[in-house]
Amino acid sequence: MDDVVKQAWQQRDGAVVLTTVDSKGMPNSIYATCVGLSDDNRIVIADNYFFKTKQNIEAKSKAAVLFITKEGKSYQVKGEVEYLTSGKLFDWMKGWNPTKHPGHGALVINTTEMYSGKEKLI
Ligand SMILES: Cc1cc2nc3c(=O)[nH]c(=O)nc-3n(C[C@H](O)[C@H](O)[C@H](O)COP(=O)(O)O)c2cc1C
C-alpha cells in the first residue's frame, strides 16, 4: 500500500484538490500546494487559509485528495483526517511550509482508499 501512494505522489504535478463535506453532505473543494508525504506515507496539507475546510474537519468530515501526474494520470486518496497543532508531523510541516504562510495546523489524511480513475488501488 505504501509504495503505491509514494510512487504516485512522487510523480505529482501542480496543486492537489482537497475535498471535505459538511454535516449535511455538501462537498467543498480547495486547491492546495503546501503539501507533503510523511515518512509513513500520509498526505499532509498545511492549513494556511482553511475556512470552510476547517469547519468541515471540525464536523468530522473525511477527506479526498485528487492529484495528477505529469503524464496525465489521476489519483484519488480518501481517508479519515487528523488536524494537528503540535507534535512531530506538525513540526515537519512547519519545516517545509513557506514562512510567508501562517501554517496554523497540519491536516493529515490517513489513507483508507486509493483510486486511479475507476481502478481501485487500495
Ligand atoms: C493554487 C492554490 C494553492 C493553495 N494552497 C493552499 C494550501 O496549501 N493551504 C491552504 O491552507 N490554502 C491554500 N490555498 C487556499 C485554498 O484553496 C482556499 O482558498 C482556502 O482553504 C479557503 O477555502 P475554504 O473556505 O473552502 O476552506 C490555495 C489556493 C490556490 C489557488
The ligand as a MOL file (V3000), in Angstrom:
LIG
                    3D

  0  0  0     0  0            999 V3000
M  V30 BEGIN CTAB
M  V30 COUNTS 31 33 0 0 0
M  V30 BEGIN ATOM
M  V30 1 C -3.0990 27.3160 -6.2190 0
M  V30 2 C -3.5940 27.4470 -4.8160 0
M  V30 3 C -2.9350 26.7620 -3.8010 0
M  V30 4 C -3.3710 26.8560 -2.4740 0
M  V30 5 N -2.7110 26.1650 -1.4920 0
M  V30 6 C -3.1680 26.2130 -0.2040 0
M  V30 7 C -2.5150 25.4670 0.8230 0
M  V30 8 O -1.5600 24.7140 0.5930 0
M  V30 9 N -3.0010 25.5840 2.0890 0
M  V30 10 C -4.0930 26.3850 2.4010 0
M  V30 11 O -4.4820 26.4480 3.5660 0
M  V30 12 N -4.7380 27.0690 1.4240 0
M  V30 13 C -4.3110 27.0010 0.1480 0
M  V30 14 N -4.9670 27.6940 -0.8530 0
M  V30 15 C -6.2370 28.3760 -0.4840 0
M  V30 16 C -7.3920 27.3720 -0.5140 0
M  V30 17 O -7.5090 26.8300 -1.8220 0
M  V30 18 C -8.7530 28.0020 -0.1170 0
M  V30 19 O -8.9320 29.2110 -0.8000 0
M  V30 20 C -8.8880 28.2170 1.3760 0
M  V30 21 O -8.7300 26.9890 2.0600 0
M  V30 22 C -10.2630 28.7930 1.7640 0
M  V30 23 O -11.2750 27.9790 1.2380 0
M  V30 24 P -12.3150 27.1800 2.1930 0
M  V30 25 O -13.1390 28.2060 2.9020 0
M  V30 26 O -13.1450 26.3720 1.2190 0
M  V30 27 O -11.5290 26.3220 3.1320 0
M  V30 28 C -4.5120 27.6330 -2.1740 0
M  V30 29 C -5.1870 28.3090 -3.2040 0
M  V30 30 C -4.7320 28.2220 -4.5070 0
M  V30 31 C -5.4770 28.9570 -5.5760 0
M  V30 END ATOM
M  V30 BEGIN BOND
M  V30 1 1 1 2
M  V30 2 1 2 3
M  V30 3 2 2 30
M  V30 4 2 3 4
M  V30 5 1 4 5
M  V30 6 1 4 28
M  V30 7 2 5 6
M  V30 8 1 6 7
M  V30 9 1 6 13
M  V30 10 2 7 8
M  V30 11 1 7 9
M  V30 12 1 9 10
M  V30 13 2 10 11
M  V30 14 1 10 12
M  V30 15 2 12 13
M  V30 16 1 13 14
M  V30 17 1 14 15
M  V30 18 1 14 28
M  V30 19 1 15 16
M  V30 20 1 16 17
M  V30 21 1 16 18
M  V30 22 1 18 19
M  V30 23 1 18 20
M  V30 24 1 20 21
M  V30 25 1 20 22
M  V30 26 1 22 23
M  V30 27 1 23 24
M  V30 28 2 24 25
M  V30 29 1 24 26
M  V30 30 1 24 27
M  V30 31 2 28 29
M  V30 32 1 29 30
M  V30 33 1 30 31
M  V30 END BOND
M  V30 END CTAB
M  END
